[in-house]
């Protein structure tokens, strides 16, 4: 029976993949990968020989028709991103939406994603939170920051190393210098680090060092 599997992959540590995920990656007829070079390393590590095809933000519209035609023949296909769960700030949504429209089964496996460990490890309330992914880089950024200033739930953001200082500065300006937050980087890797404090304290800390790795910023909500 045709099915699209969304398979989470490790965000750093190769051991953070489920036995079920490994079985699915071996059994499907095709794996769609955000970056075939990255996914090839994972497959080689676990001795998986399933064919790979590129499927990323720049080609997913063009590639989707061929993928759908394959699924309509009864094939099983797995979709993976470079790290974490597909569709969470990574390609996946378009494929899922099209499968739903066409009545093709979709199954998302549970597994690694950076936002949950960063949130739980932040020391901030995690019973209610909002996930914002990456803030807009230009258009709409100020509007989004103003809206977040009124958000009462804990806020979770993704950020890149070269934009972290700018984001911390702007969050401090819009949300207030007293807001507590945490910055987690390199989660599950050798140099994993979580730093907690007010937004200005975090800005001072990271302003004095070279910033590397994938980053999750967690900010307390408005009182």
N, C-alpha and C positions, 0 to 999 in steps of 0.2 A: 504494500500500500504506500502511495506517495506520502512523503512527510518531509517537512523542513524542521530540522533540529537547530536550536540556538544553543551553542555549547560554550560555557564560560571556560576561559583558560587562565593559568596563573598570572597574577599581576607582578610577580617577581620570582618567588621561590617555586622551582619546578615541582615540588611535592604537593603544591596546593591545587591538585586536580583530582576529581573524583574517579573512582573505579568505573562508574557508569559512563562518565564522559569519555574515558579511554575506550570503552567498549563501543560506544556509538561512533567515535571517530574511526574505528577499525571496520565497522559494519556498513557504513554509508557508502554510496557509490561515488560521491564527490564531496570535497570540502571547499567551501568558499572562504577565502582568507583575506583579511584587510591588507596584509603584507605577506606574500608567500615566503619571503626570506625568513621572517620571524617565525612563522608557523612551521616551516621546514625544520628548524632547530628543535622545536617541541616534538614534532613527529619522529624525527631521528632519535631523540632521547628515549622515546617509548617504542621505537621500532614499529612505527605505523607507516604503511605504504600506500594509503589511499590517495588517489589523484587530487591535486590542488588546482584551484583556479582563483585568479585575482578578483576581489570584489570589495571596492573601497569607495570613499566619498566622491572620487572623481570619475568613476566609471560605472557606478551601480545603476544609473538610469539606462545606460546602453546595455549592460550585461544582464539586466533583469529579465528581458524578453527571452533570452536563451535559457536562463535558469528556469523560468516558468514553463517553457516548452519541455524541458527535461523532466520537471516534476509531473507534468501532465501525462508523461509516458509511464508513470508509476515509480519513478526513481525516488530514492531517499538521499537527502542532501543535508550536510551540516554547515552551519555558518559560524565562523569564529572571528573575533577581533584580535588585535595584537596582544591585548591583555584585558582580563575581566569579562564582563557579560556583554555580548553584542546588543546594540540598541541603546546602551547607556553612554551617551556622548560618543558613540561609535556607529558605523553603518549597521543596518538591520531593520529599521522601521519600515522602509519601503518594501522590502521583501516580505515582511510579515503582513503588511497591509494588503499586498497583492494576493498572497496566499489566502487570506481571509475572504477576499472578494471572490476568488475562484473556487472556494470550498475545499482547499487543500489543507490537510492537517498541519498544525504548527505545535511544536513542543519546546519549551524553554527549560533547560536543565538548571537546577540550583547550583551555585558555585561562586567563585571569586568575584568580588567587586570592591573597588578601593573605598567607596564612600562609607560602607558599614563599619569596618575596623577603625577608620579615622574618626567617625562620629562617636562610637562607643569609647574610644580611647581618649577623647577630648576632655572628658570630665564635665561636659555640658549636658543639659537635659536631652535625652534621646528618645523620650516617649512620643514626642511630636516634633517633626522636623520638615523642612522643605529642601528639596534638592534643586539647585539652580544650574548645575553643570558649569560650562564656561560662560562668563559674562560676555556680552557683545563687546567686540574690540573697539568699535567706533560708534556707528549709528545705534541709538537706543541705549547706550551704556549709562548715561546720566539718568535717564528715565528709570532704568532698572535699579540703579543705586538708590534713588529716592524712594522707590517702592519698598526696597529691602529695609529702609530705615524704620518703616512701620510694621515690619513682619515680627510677630510675637513668637513664632516657633524658631527653634534652632536652625541656622542656615548652613547649608553645605555647598561648597563651591569647588570646582576643579580649576587649577591654574598652571601655567607654564613657568619655568624658572625665570625667564627673562621678563615676565610681566608681574611677578609676585610683589615686588616692592611698590609698583604703581597701584596695584589692587589694594594692598594693605593701607597705603596712604589715602586712597579714595574712600575706602571703607571707614577709616578713622574720621575723615572729614564729614561723611554723610551720616554715619551711624552713631558717631560720638567716640571720643578718645577713651571713655570709661568702659567701652564694650570689651568683654573678655572673649578670647578666641584661642584657637590652636591651629598650628600648621604641621601637617604630617607629610613627610616626603620619603621616597624610596621604601614604601611599605613592603614588608616581607623580605627585603633584601639585606645584604650585609651591613649597609650603612643606614638602616632605618632610623628615622629621627622624628619625634613629636615634641614640639615646643609649645608651651602654653603661657598665656599672659594677656595683658591688654593689647589692643591693636598697635598703639605706639611702641610698646615694649617689643612686640614681634618685629615691627619695622626696624627698630634699632638693632635687634639681634641679627636679622638676616641682611641688613644693610652693611654689616661688618664682615661678611663672609661670602665666599663663592657659592652660588646656589645651583644645585644639580638635582636631577630626578623628577619624577612625576609628583605633583603636589595636590593635596587636599586641604582646603581652608574651611574651618568650622567656626562659626560666629554665634554667640548667644543672641537670642531674640530680644526684642524690645520689651521693657517692663510694661 
